[in-house]
């Protein structure tokens, strides 16, 4: 039986080789600058590696056995001495696969999933699109996955990022890099930039003292002494690596495009995540995925989540609040229900109380898991560092943010009919939201407030993760990456009108003045529908006519015009205008 099965398999493989057609070579544009894709939270495949036998097992994302593996391998505790969150399993290390030049880890997060695969796609659509533009994996297209549980300023992550930039630069033949970050990936990139700015700001007085070495025309030996003094000082301060980051960023990065970055936090989304967890996927797929409760217990010990809290120092158009319906007694002993409202700062006390008795059972032991004030302190320092960020000279920054979706901003629990009796109930209640404009996760005003000098800021309708599949975004990226040949396109306005023909004639005949006009344009818009079934679409035709009845002393005139719009591919439309006017002299 085994022999027969083997023969069948060999026969199938043989016929498949005969029937398979040779795939055409993909289009490669050698003139493109390299691109490095940086995902946001939960946007990287994570593997749990057994330290004893070095065997790896994908724990994020996986469809089968997801919740069990997640709790066993990814649940972690924060170590304030290192700023790192460490898995509860002491025999497990978490790493990110580097296959396909880093793209594998950020493409499809569960490659084994067949049905409903869209829910676990991250950069997949963008990667496919960019390959069509002429990018090539390992030559001009790369990815940077990372352990998204960790702080955005964790030294190990930043060192890996520095090494990645250098590797991409070398692999592409010395071309500067276009960084494209999504969501929290924007904070990671900003941390990489601003840590050097913070160091320079703090060290500048001391550097001035060192550099004010007496000598109007320093000799070569004097210069050497100055440089040695500077490097020694930086080594003593432990900041030498941050200066190296500055040098790497300026040397290797050409453009940075941030997409849906929560520069001032995502207050509504994160406050409810601390109290109730979050779902990575929506719809029927979440029944086979990580439970909100399991995700909740992970988030409480993730520095990255605390770094996404709403900024206390940002001037919000409407202050984010945490609201709770409570029953109170007045001085006469009468009960009434009131809505209590807490600011971002005051909300900390609510989170502390609500999570004070939170525990998880791991390996038979109940472990306390309250709101972590050590992580909050770490995150506050991160926010202070981020506020010092500056885009280095020679690097251009672009910001794309999502709009037109209701986005959680203020979170409310309970109701007038069912008030909250105990704050620890909040973990089991459904949140209600007061929403603002944004991408469903990050408010638009937070994503726009990058605090940097930007070449352009563009808001496009889109959902926080779904925006990575948006053809409108692809068109903008294609232009900024110089992967198209359209110098007239403006992503801010998102359309182009190109005049292609203009003719005008005028003549007199038997007392009549005839004027004819013919114009043609090509309008290029970001409408993705223009690419589908173009051949089946008929031209749109419109006409207009006007007349002016003259008196005995005035001229009479009439004019008519026809406008024809021909749909074309790639969002293009060809427009023809034909007009003629006839006037009679009085």
C-alpha positions as CSV (number, residue, x, y, z in Angstrom):
1,X,0.0,0.0,0.0
2,X,2.8,2.4,0.9
3,X,4.6,1.6,-2.4
4,X,1.4,2.3,-4.4
5,X,0.8,5.6,-2.6
6,X,4.4,6.7,-3.3
7,X,3.9,5.9,-7.0
8,X,0.7,7.9,-7.1
9,X,2.4,10.8,-5.5
10,X,5.3,10.6,-8.0
11,X,2.9,10.4,-10.9
12,X,0.9,13.5,-9.7
13,X,4.2,15.4,-9.2
14,X,5.3,14.4,-12.7
15,X,2.0,15.5,-14.4
16,X,2.0,18.8,-12.4
17,X,5.5,19.6,-13.8
18,X,4.3,18.9,-17.3
19,X,1.1,20.9,-16.9
20,X,2.6,23.8,-15.1
21,X,3.4,26.9,-17.2
22,X,6.6,28.8,-16.7
23,X,5.7,31.9,-14.8
24,X,6.8,35.2,-16.4
25,X,9.6,37.0,-14.7
26,X,8.3,39.7,-12.4
27,X,8.8,43.3,-13.4
28,X,11.8,44.9,-11.6
29,X,12.5,48.6,-11.6
30,X,16.3,49.0,-10.9
31,X,15.9,52.8,-10.3
32,X,13.7,52.4,-7.2
33,X,15.0,53.2,-3.7
34,X,14.7,50.5,-1.1
35,X,11.6,50.3,1.2
36,X,11.5,49.0,4.8
37,X,8.1,48.2,6.2
38,X,7.6,48.5,10.0
39,X,4.3,47.1,11.4
40,X,2.3,48.2,14.5
41,X,1.2,46.4,17.6
42,X,0.3,42.7,16.9
43,X,1.6,43.1,13.4
44,X,4.6,40.6,13.6
45,X,4.7,36.8,13.7
46,X,6.1,35.7,17.1
47,X,7.8,32.4,17.7
48,X,8.3,30.7,21.0
49,X,11.7,29.0,21.0
50,X,12.4,26.3,23.6
51,X,15.8,27.2,25.1
52,X,16.7,23.5,25.7
53,X,16.2,22.1,22.2
54,X,15.9,25.3,20.1
55,X,12.6,24.2,18.6
56,X,10.4,27.0,17.5
57,X,6.6,27.2,17.6
58,X,4.5,30.1,16.2
59,X,2.4,31.6,19.0
60,X,1.2,34.7,17.2
61,X,-0.7,34.4,15.1
62,X,-2.1,30.8,15.0
63,X,-5.6,29.6,14.4
64,X,-5.5,26.1,16.0
65,X,-4.7,26.0,19.7
66,X,-4.3,29.7,19.7
67,X,-5.6,30.6,23.1
68,X,-3.7,27.8,24.9
69,X,-0.3,28.6,23.2
70,X,-0.9,32.3,23.8
71,X,-1.4,31.9,27.5
72,X,1.4,29.4,27.9
73,X,4.1,31.2,25.9
74,X,3.2,34.9,25.6
75,X,1.8,35.9,29.0
76,X,4.6,37.9,30.6
77,X,5.7,40.1,33.5
78,X,7.5,43.4,33.4
79,X,11.0,43.7,34.8
80,X,11.5,47.4,35.8
81,X,15.3,47.0,36.1
82,X,15.5,46.3,32.3
83,X,12.3,47.8,31.0
84,X,11.6,44.5,29.3
85,X,8.5,42.3,29.7
86,X,9.6,38.6,30.1
87,X,7.5,35.5,29.3
88,X,6.2,33.6,32.3
89,X,7.6,30.4,30.9
90,X,11.3,30.6,31.9
91,X,12.3,28.0,29.3
92,X,10.9,30.0,26.4
93,X,12.4,32.8,24.3
94,X,10.3,34.9,21.9
95,X,11.8,35.8,18.6
96,X,10.6,37.1,15.2
97,X,11.4,35.0,12.0
98,X,13.7,36.7,9.5
99,X,12.6,34.7,6.4
100,X,12.1,36.6,3.1
101,X,14.3,39.5,4.3
102,X,11.9,40.2,7.2
103,X,8.8,40.3,5.1
104,X,7.5,36.8,6.1
105,X,6.8,38.0,9.7
106,X,4.7,41.0,8.6
107,X,2.9,39.6,5.5
108,X,0.2,37.0,6.5
109,X,0.4,36.5,10.2
110,X,-1.0,32.9,10.0
111,X,0.3,31.4,6.7
112,X,-1.5,28.1,7.5
113,X,-5.0,29.7,7.5
114,X,-6.9,29.2,4.2
115,X,-10.6,30.1,4.9
116,X,-10.9,33.7,6.2
117,X,-7.3,34.5,5.6
118,X,-8.0,38.2,5.1
119,X,-8.4,38.6,8.9
120,X,-4.8,37.7,9.5
121,X,-3.2,39.6,6.5
122,X,-1.1,42.6,7.6
123,X,1.2,44.1,4.9
124,X,0.2,41.4,2.4
125,X,-1.8,43.5,0.0
126,X,0.8,46.3,0.1
127,X,3.6,43.9,-0.6
128,X,1.8,42.4,-3.6
129,X,1.1,45.9,-4.9
130,X,4.7,47.0,-4.5
131,X,6.0,44.0,-6.3
132,X,3.8,45.1,-9.3
133,X,5.5,48.5,-9.2
134,X,8.9,46.9,-9.7
135,X,10.1,46.4,-6.1
136,X,12.0,43.2,-5.4
137,X,12.3,41.3,-2.2
138,X,15.8,41.4,-0.8
139,X,16.8,44.1,-3.2
140,X,14.5,47.0,-2.7
141,X,11.7,45.6,-0.4
142,X,12.3,44.5,3.2
143,X,10.4,44.1,6.5
144,X,11.2,44.7,10.2
145,X,9.2,42.6,12.6
146,X,9.6,42.9,16.4
147,X,8.3,41.8,19.7
148,X,5.4,44.2,20.0
149,X,4.9,43.5,23.7
150,X,8.0,45.5,24.5
151,X,8.5,49.2,24.9
152,X,9.1,51.2,21.8
153,X,12.4,52.4,23.3
154,X,13.7,49.1,24.4
155,X,17.4,49.0,23.7
156,X,17.4,45.6,22.1
157,X,14.7,46.5,19.6
158,X,16.5,49.8,18.7
159,X,19.8,48.0,18.2
160,X,18.1,45.4,15.9
161,X,16.4,48.3,14.0
162,X,19.8,50.0,13.5
163,X,21.3,46.8,12.2
164,X,18.4,46.4,9.9
165,X,18.8,49.8,8.4
166,X,22.4,49.2,7.7
167,X,21.7,45.7,6.2
168,X,19.0,47.2,3.9
169,X,21.3,50.0,2.8
170,X,24.1,47.5,1.9
171,X,21.8,45.0,0.2
172,X,20.4,47.7,-2.1
173,X,23.8,48.9,-3.2
174,X,24.1,52.0,-1.0
175,X,20.7,53.6,-1.7
176,X,19.0,55.5,1.0
177,X,15.8,53.9,2.5
178,X,12.1,54.8,2.5
179,X,10.6,53.8,5.8
180,X,6.9,53.0,5.8
181,X,5.5,52.5,9.3
182,X,2.0,51.6,10.4
183,X,0.3,52.5,13.7
184,X,2.6,51.9,16.7
185,X,5.5,51.3,14.3
186,X,5.5,55.1,13.9
187,X,6.3,55.5,17.6
188,X,9.1,53.0,17.3
189,X,10.7,55.0,14.4
190,X,10.1,58.2,16.3
191,X,11.8,56.8,19.4
192,X,14.7,55.8,17.3
193,X,15.0,59.4,16.0
194,X,14.2,61.3,19.2
195,X,16.5,59.4,21.6
196,X,19.4,61.0,19.9
197,X,17.7,64.4,20.0
198,X,17.1,64.0,23.7
199,X,20.7,63.1,24.3
200,X,22.0,66.1,22.4
201,X,19.6,68.4,24.3
202,X,20.8,67.1,27.6
203,X,24.5,67.0,26.7
204,X,24.8,70.2,24.8
205,X,26.0,72.4,27.8
206,X,28.7,69.9,28.6
207,X,29.7,69.6,25.0
208,X,30.0,73.3,24.8
209,X,32.4,73.2,27.7
210,X,34.4,70.4,26.0
211,X,34.4,72.2,22.6
212,X,35.5,75.5,24.1
213,X,39.1,74.3,24.2
214,X,41.3,77.4,24.2
215,X,42.9,77.7,20.8
216,X,41.6,80.0,18.0
217,X,43.2,77.8,15.4
218,X,43.4,74.3,16.9
219,X,46.2,72.0,15.8
220,X,45.6,68.4,14.7
221,X,46.6,67.2,18.1
222,X,44.2,69.6,19.8
223,X,41.3,68.3,17.6
224,X,42.2,64.7,18.5
225,X,42.2,65.6,22.2
226,X,38.7,67.3,21.8
227,X,37.3,64.2,20.0
228,X,38.7,61.8,22.6
229,X,37.2,64.0,25.4
230,X,33.7,64.0,23.7
231,X,33.7,60.2,23.1
232,X,34.9,59.5,26.6
233,X,32.2,61.8,28.0
234,X,29.5,60.0,26.0
235,X,30.8,56.6,27.1
236,X,30.6,57.7,30.7
237,X,27.0,58.8,30.3
238,X,26.0,55.6,28.5
239,X,24.7,57.5,25.6
240,X,27.1,56.6,22.9
241,X,24.7,54.1,21.2
242,X,22.1,56.8,20.9
243,X,24.5,59.0,19.0
244,X,25.3,56.0,16.8
245,X,21.5,55.7,16.1
246,X,21.5,59.4,15.0
247,X,24.3,58.7,12.6
248,X,22.6,55.6,11.2
249,X,19.3,57.3,10.7
250,X,20.8,60.3,8.8
251,X,23.1,58.1,6.8
252,X,20.6,55.5,5.7
253,X,17.1,57.0,5.7
254,X,15.7,59.1,2.8
255,X,12.0,59.4,3.6
256,X,9.7,58.3,6.4
257,X,6.0,57.7,5.7
258,X,3.9,57.2,8.9
259,X,0.5,55.6,8.4
260,X,-2.2,55.8,11.1
261,X,0.3,56.5,13.9
262,X,-1.1,57.3,17.3
263,X,1.3,60.1,18.0
264,X,-0.7,61.5,20.9
265,X,-2.2,58.1,21.8
266,X,-5.5,56.3,21.3
267,X,-7.3,57.2,24.6
268,X,-10.7,55.6,24.1
269,X,-9.4,52.4,22.6
270,X,-6.6,51.9,25.1
271,X,-8.7,52.7,28.2
272,X,-11.3,50.1,27.3
273,X,-8.4,47.7,26.4
274,X,-7.0,48.0,29.9
275,X,-10.4,47.2,31.4
276,X,-11.8,44.7,28.9
277,X,-9.1,43.6,26.5
278,X,-9.3,43.8,22.7
279,X,-10.1,41.6,19.8
280,X,-7.6,41.4,17.0
281,X,-10.2,40.2,14.5
282,X,-13.9,40.8,14.2
283,X,-16.8,38.7,13.0
284,X,-17.1,34.9,13.2
285,X,-13.3,34.3,13.2
286,X,-12.9,35.7,16.7
287,X,-14.7,32.5,18.0
288,X,-11.6,30.5,17.0
289,X,-9.0,33.1,18.0
290,X,-7.5,34.6,21.1
291,X,-10.1,35.5,23.6
292,X,-10.5,39.1,24.7
293,X,-9.7,38.0,28.3
294,X,-6.5,36.3,27.3
295,X,-5.4,39.4,25.4
296,X,-6.5,41.5,28.3
297,X,-4.0,39.7,30.7
298,X,-1.2,40.2,28.2
299,X,-1.8,43.9,27.7
300,X,-1.7,44.8,31.4
301,X,2.0,43.8,31.4
302,X,3.0,45.3,28.0
303,X,4.9,48.6,28.1
304,X,3.9,49.3,24.5
305,X,0.2,49.5,25.5
306,X,1.0,52.0,28.3
307,X,2.9,54.1,25.7
308,X,-0.3,54.3,23.6
309,X,-2.3,56.0,26.4
310,X,-3.8,59.4,25.6
311,X,-1.2,62.2,26.0
312,X,-1.6,64.3,29.1
313,X,0.2,67.2,27.6
314,X,-1.7,67.4,24.3
315,X,-4.3,70.1,23.8
316,X,-7.2,67.9,22.7
317,X,-10.1,69.5,20.9
318,X,-12.4,67.6,23.2
319,X,-10.8,66.2,26.3
320,X,-11.0,62.3,26.4
321,X,-12.8,61.2,29.5
322,X,-13.6,58.0,31.4
323,X,-17.3,58.2,32.5
324,X,-19.1,55.9,35.0
325,X,-22.7,55.9,36.0
326,X,-22.9,55.6,39.8
327,X,-25.5,55.6,42.5
328,X,-25.0,58.2,45.2
329,X,-26.9,59.3,48.3
330,X,-27.5,62.9,49.0
331,X,-27.4,64.5,52.5
332,X,-31.1,63.5,53.0
333,X,-30.3,59.9,52.4
334,X,-32.0,59.8,49.0
335,X,-30.4,57.8,46.3
336,X,-29.9,59.1,42.8
337,X,-27.8,58.1,39.8
338,X,-25.2,60.5,38.5
339,X,-22.6,60.3,35.7
340,X,-19.1,60.9,37.0
341,X,-16.5,62.0,34.6
342,X,-12.7,61.6,35.0
343,X,-9.9,63.3,33.0
344,X,-7.0,61.2,31.6
345,X,-5.0,61.8,34.7
346,X,-7.9,61.0,37.1
347,X,-8.6,57.9,35.1
348,X,-5.4,56.3,36.4
349,X,-7.0,55.9,39.9
350,X,-10.0,54.3,38.3
351,X,-7.8,51.8,36.4
352,X,-5.9,51.0,39.6
353,X,-9.0,50.3,41.6
354,X,-10.8,48.4,38.8
355,X,-7.7,46.1,38.3
356,X,-6.6,45.8,41.9
357,X,-7.8,42.2,42.4
358,X,-7.1,41.0,38.8
359,X,-5.2,37.7,38.8
360,X,-4.2,35.0,36.3
361,X,-3.7,31.3,37.0
362,X,-0.4,30.2,35.5
363,X,1.0,26.7,36.0
364,X,-1.4,26.2,39.0
365,X,-0.5,29.4,40.7
366,X,-2.6,32.6,41.0
367,X,-0.5,35.6,40.0
368,X,-1.6,39.1,40.8
369,X,-1.9,41.3,37.7
370,X,-3.0,44.8,38.7
371,X,-2.5,48.0,36.8
372,X,1.2,48.3,36.7
373,X,2.5,51.6,38.1
374,X,6.1,50.7,37.2
375,X,5.2,50.4,33.6
376,X,3.2,53.6,33.8
377,X,6.4,55.4,35.1
378,X,8.4,53.9,32.2
379,X,5.8,55.0,29.7
380,X,5.7,58.5,31.0
381,X,9.5,58.7,30.5
382,X,9.0,57.4,26.9
383,X,6.4,60.1,26.2
384,X,8.8,62.8,27.5
385,X,11.5,61.5,25.2
386,X,9.1,61.4,22.2
387,X,8.3,65.0,22.7
388,X,11.9,65.9,21.9
389,X,11.8,64.3,18.4
390,X,13.1,66.2,15.4
391,X,13.5,64.9,11.8
392,X,17.2,64.9,11.0
393,X,18.4,67.1,8.1
394,X,18.1,65.4,4.7
395,X,15.2,63.2,5.8
396,X,11.7,63.9,4.6
397,X,8.6,63.0,6.7
398,X,5.1,62.3,5.4
399,X,2.0,61.6,7.5
400,X,-1.1,59.6,6.3
401,X,-4.0,59.3,8.8
402,X,-7.4,57.7,8.6
403,X,-10.6,59.7,8.7
404,X,-14.4,59.4,8.3
405,X,-14.9,56.6,10.9
406,X,-16.3,56.9,14.4
407,X,-13.4,56.5,16.7
408,X,-13.6,55.8,20.5
409,X,-12.6,58.9,22.5
410,X,-14.5,59.0,25.7
411,X,-15.4,55.6,27.4
412,X,-18.5,55.2,29.5
413,X,-19.6,52.3,31.7
414,X,-23.0,51.6,33.2
415,X,-26.3,53.5,32.5
416,X,-28.8,55.5,34.4
417,X,-30.9,52.4,34.7
418,X,-28.0,50.1,35.6
419,X,-25.4,52.0,37.5
420,X,-22.0,50.6,38.4
421,X,-21.9,49.5,42.1
422,X,-18.3,48.4,42.3
423,X,-15.4,49.6,40.2
424,X,-14.1,46.1,39.9
425,X,-17.2,45.3,37.9
426,X,-15.8,47.4,35.0
427,X,-13.8,44.4,33.8
428,X,-17.0,42.5,33.0
429,X,-19.0,45.4,31.5
430,X,-19.4,46.5,27.9
431,X,-18.0,49.9,27.2
432,X,-20.0,52.7,25.5
433,X,-18.2,55.3,23.5
434,X,-18.4,58.9,22.6
435,X,-16.6,59.0,19.3
436,X,-14.7,61.5,17.2
437,X,-13.4,61.4,13.6
438,X,-10.6,59.0,12.9
439,X,-9.8,55.5,11.6
440,X,-11.9,53.6,14.2
441,X,-8.9,53.2,16.6
442,X,-6.8,56.3,16.4
443,X,-8.4,59.8,16.5
444,X,-7.5,61.9,13.5
445,X,-6.3,64.7,15.7
446,X,-3.9,62.4,17.4
447,X,-2.5,60.9,14.2
448,X,-2.1,64.4,12.7
449,X,-0.2,65.8,15.8
450,X,3.2,64.3,15.0
451,X,5.1,67.3,16.3
452,X,7.5,67.1,13.3
453,X,8.2,69.1,10.2
454,X,6.2,67.3,7.6
455,X,6.4,67.5,3.8
456,X,2.7,66.6,3.7
457,X,-0.1,65.4,5.9
458,X,-2.9,63.6,4.1
459,X,-6.2,62.3,5.6
460,X,-7.9,59.5,3.7
461,X,-11.1,57.5,4.6
462,X,-10.0,54.2,6.0
463,X,-10.1,51.7,8.9
464,X,-7.0,51.5,11.1
465,X,-5.7,48.1,9.8
466,X,-7.8,48.0,6.6
467,X,-6.1,51.2,5.4
468,X,-3.1,49.0,4.5
469,X,-5.2,47.5,1.7
470,X,-6.6,50.7,0.5
471,X,-6.0,51.6,-3.2
472,X,-6.2,55.2,-2.4
473,X,-3.2,54.8,-0.1
474,X,-1.4,52.7,-2.7
475,X,-1.7,55.6,-5.2
476,X,-0.2,58.1,-2.7
477,X,2.6,55.7,-1.8
478,X,3.4,55.0,-5.4
479,X,3.8,58.7,-6.0
480,X,5.9,59.4,-3.0
481,X,8.2,56.4,-3.7
482,X,8.6,57.6,-7.3
483,X,7.3,54.3,-8.6
484,X,5.0,56.2,-11.1
485,X,5.7,58.6,-13.9
486,X,3.1,61.2,-13.1
487,X,4.8,64.4,-12.1
488,X,1.4,66.2,-11.9
489,X,-0.3,64.1,-9.2
490,X,-0.8,65.8,-5.9
491,X,-1.7,63.4,-3.0
492,X,-3.2,66.2,-1.0
493,X,-5.8,66.9,-3.6
494,X,-5.8,63.4,-5.0
495,X,-6.6,64.2,-8.6
496,X,-4.8,65.5,-11.7
497,X,-6.2,67.4,-14.7
498,X,-4.0,67.2,-17.7
499,X,-5.0,69.3,-20.7
500,X,-4.4,67.3,-23.9
501,X,-6.0,69.4,-26.7
502,X,-7.3,72.9,-27.2
503,X,-8.8,74.4,-30.3
504,X,-10.8,77.6,-30.9
505,X,-12.1,79.1,-34.1
506,X,-14.1,82.2,-34.9
507,X,-15.5,83.5,-38.1
508,X,-18.3,85.7,-39.5
509,X,-20.9,84.7,-42.0
510,X,-24.0,86.6,-43.2
511,X,-24.0,88.9,-40.1
512,X,-23.6,86.0,-37.7
513,X,-20.6,85.5,-35.4
514,X,-19.7,81.8,-35.0
515,X,-17.3,80.7,-32.3
516,X,-16.4,77.0,-31.8
517,X,-14.4,75.5,-29.0
518,X,-12.9,72.0,-28.6
519,X,-11.1,71.0,-25.4
520,X,-9.9,67.6,-24.1
521,X,-8.5,66.7,-20.7
522,X,-7.4,63.6,-18.9
523,X,-8.6,63.5,-15.2
524,X,-6.7,61.1,-13.0
525,X,-8.4,60.4,-9.7
526,X,-8.0,57.9,-6.9
527,X,-11.3,56.1,-7.7
528,X,-10.5,52.3,-7.5
529,X,-13.7,51.5,-9.2
530,X,-12.3,52.9,-12.4
531,X,-10.2,49.7,-12.8
532,X,-13.1,47.3,-12.9
533,X,-15.0,46.3,-16.0
534,X,-13.8,49.4,-17.8
535,X,-14.7,47.9,-21.2
536,X,-18.3,47.5,-20.1
537,X,-18.7,51.2,-19.1
538,X,-20.3,53.5,-21.6
539,X,-19.2,57.1,-22.0
540,X,-21.2,59.7,-20.0
541,X,-22.7,62.4,-22.2
542,X,-24.1,65.7,-20.9
543,X,-25.2,68.7,-22.9
544,X,-26.2,72.3,-22.0
545,X,-27.6,75.2,-24.0
546,X,-28.2,78.8,-23.1
547,X,-29.7,81.7,-25.0
548,X,-30.0,85.4,-24.6
549,X,-32.9,87.2,-26.2
550,X,-31.7,90.6,-27.3
551,X,-33.7,93.8,-27.6
552,X,-33.6,96.2,-30.5
553,X,-30.4,97.7,-29.2
554,X,-28.6,94.6,-27.9
555,X,-27.2,91.5,-29.4
556,X,-28.9,88.1,-29.4
557,X,-26.8,85.1,-28.7
558,X,-27.1,81.4,-28.0
559,X,-24.6,78.7,-27.2
560,X,-24.6,74.9,-26.7
561,X,-22.0,72.5,-25.4
562,X,-21.6,68.7,-25.2
563,X,-19.4,67.0,-22.5
564,X,-18.3,63.4,-23.0
565,X,-16.5,61.4,-20.3
566,X,-14.8,58.2,-21.4
567,X,-13.8,55.9,-18.5
568,X,-10.3,54.4,-18.7
569,X,-8.2,52.2,-16.5
570,X,-6.2,53.1,-13.4
571,X,-8.7,55.7,-12.2
572,X,-8.3,57.8,-15.5
573,X,-11.1,59.5,-17.4
574,X,-10.8,61.2,-20.8
575,X,-13.0,64.3,-21.1
576,X,-14.1,65.9,-24.3
577,X,-15.8,69.3,-24.5
578,X,-17.3,70.6,-27.8
579,X,-19.1,74.0,-27.7
580,X,-20.4,76.5,-30.3
581,X,-21.9,79.9,-29.9
582,X,-23.8,82.0,-32.4
583,X,-24.4,85.7,-31.9
584,X,-26.4,88.2,-34.0
585,X,-25.3,91.9,-34.0
586,X,-28.1,94.3,-33.3
